[in-house]
Amino acid sequence: MTKLRRRLLVASLAALLLGAGCGDQLGDDFLEAFDAPDGGADADADADADADGDADAGDVCELWRSEYPNRATTIWTPGAGACDPGVADPTAIDDGVRRTNLYRRLVGLPGITANTEYSRKAQYCAVLQRGMGGLSHSPPTDAPCYSAEGAEAAGSSNLAWGVGTLSDAVDLYVGDEGVPSLGHRRWILYPQYAQGGLGIADTFSCQWVFGWGADPGVAYVAYPAEGDFPTQALLGPWSLSSSSGGFAGATVRVTRVSDGTAMTVDGTYVPDPGYGLDTLAWYVRGTLAPGAYRVQVTGGGHDYDYTTNLVDCR
């Protein structure tokens, strides 16, 4: 792929509270242009990474039930000192990669693989965030537990605070409630995302997301996706992302197919550019019973018409 200048514009990086009283926080990411770093992926990083990405409609609940649960019994082993990064359990890292790949497969994207070097630096990032007691993509050099590698990872990662597993942090990134840019979701579901690294220290976690590969040629990324989609995987607003852009002035209509009812759609907005693909986001209000919903996005230069079928995978 053509390499771009790396330029991080990080103006206001205060952590954003997700939900009243829950205590879970995210760091907001902004990337305008990026020079994809080198680094080889582990050959056996994740046996569940599926190159074709697609979840067959009849198997979506089997996929969800199989891939969603955590398998790690230990998450993080602290080091000897407060700023020693310690060790994130390999199975906990696998859980985070698997959770990432589950969401990617559900929207028709290929999975990522874990990169040892990214995970090593992400671990320094996690202990740095823990040392600061908050989240920042541009930590000052005098921050407690500062390291150059931790700072590099902080500027290349989604950041979360308040959950104790890497996979639960992925849920926060995908839901992205209270994050106007919807940037964490847009990086997790960025088609070219191919290699990631994960680190955790107590409830502070970092997921390296600037590990890009070949463009899989996906026309657009819908969330929830066209076809069968677990209701359990529907977190936060609905969204549609496309490399074609052109969402300014677009309108959204969501219709329940079973009876033709027009669902209440509000809060439609175009998040700021610079986070993965250009995106349109909206909320569908009211009770969303399992079943088919037709989504029509019109205006802004491109029209989209697809049907998502929400399936209860309990």
Rosetta blueprint (number, residue, H / E / L):
1 M L
2 T L
3 K L
4 L L
5 R L
6 R L
7 R E
8 L L
9 L L
10 V L
11 A L
12 S L
13 L L
14 A L
15 A L
16 L E
17 L E
18 L L
19 G L
20 A L
21 G L
22 C L
23 G L
24 D L
25 Q E
26 L E
27 G E
28 D L
29 D L
30 F L
31 L L
32 E L
33 A E
34 F L
35 D L
36 A L
37 P L
38 D L
39 G L
40 G L
41 A L
42 D L
43 A L
44 D L
45 A L
46 D L
47 A L
48 D L
49 A L
50 D L
51 A L
52 D L
53 G L
54 D L
55 A L
56 D L
57 A H
58 G H
59 D H
60 V H
61 C H
62 E H
63 L H
64 W H
65 R H
66 S H
67 E H
68 Y L
69 P L
70 N L
71 R L
72 A L
73 T L
74 T L
75 I L
76 W E
77 T E
78 P L
79 G L
80 A L
81 G L
82 A L
83 C L
84 D L
85 P L
86 G L
87 V E
88 A E
89 D L
90 P H
91 T H
92 A H
93 I H
94 D H
95 D H
96 G H
97 V H
98 R H
99 R H
100 T H
101 N H
102 L H
103 Y H
104 R H
105 R H
106 L H
107 V L
108 G L
109 L L
110 P L
111 G L
112 I L
113 T E
114 A E
115 N L
116 T H
117 E H
118 Y H
119 S H
120 R H
121 K H
122 A H
123 Q H
124 Y H
125 C H
126 A H
127 V H
128 L H
129 Q H
130 R H
131 G H
132 M H
133 G L
134 G L
135 L L
136 S L
137 H L
138 S L
139 P L
140 P L
141 T L
142 D L
143 A L
144 P L
145 C L
146 Y L
147 S L
148 A H
149 E H
150 G H
151 A H
152 E H
153 A H
154 A H
155 G L
156 S L
157 S E
158 N E
159 L E
160 A E
161 W E
162 G L
163 V L
164 G L
165 T L
166 L H
167 S H
168 D H
169 A H
170 V H
171 D H
172 L H
173 Y H
174 V H
175 G H
176 D L
177 E L
178 G L
179 V L
180 P L
181 S L
182 L L
183 G H
184 H H
185 R H
186 R H
187 W H
188 I H
189 L L
190 Y L
191 P L
192 Q L
193 Y E
194 A L
195 Q E
196 G E
197 G E
198 L E
199 G E
200 I E
201 A E
202 D L
203 T L
204 F E
205 S E
206 C E
207 Q E
208 W E
209 V L
210 F L
211 G L
212 W E
213 G L
214 A L
215 D L
216 P L
217 G L
218 V L
219 A L
220 Y E
221 V E
222 A E
223 Y E
224 P L
225 A L
226 E L
227 G E
228 D E
229 F E
230 P E
231 T H
232 Q H
233 A H
234 L L
235 L L
236 G L
237 P L
238 W E
239 S E
240 L E
241 S E
242 S E
243 S L
244 S L
245 G L
246 G L
247 F L
248 A L
249 G L
250 A L
251 T E
252 V E
253 R E
254 V E
255 T E
256 R E
257 V L
258 S L
259 D L
260 G L
261 T E
262 A E
263 M L
264 T E
265 V E
266 D E
267 G E
268 T E
269 Y E
270 V L
271 P L
272 D L
273 P L
274 G L
275 Y L
276 G L
277 L L
278 D E
279 T E
280 L E
281 A E
282 W E
283 Y E
284 V E
285 R E
286 G L
287 T L
288 L L
289 A L
290 P L
291 G E
292 A E
293 Y E
294 R E
295 V E
296 Q E
297 V E
298 T E
299 G L
300 G L
301 G L
302 H L
303 D L
304 Y E
305 D E
306 Y E
307 T E
308 T E
309 N E
310 L E
311 V E
312 D L
313 C L
314 R L
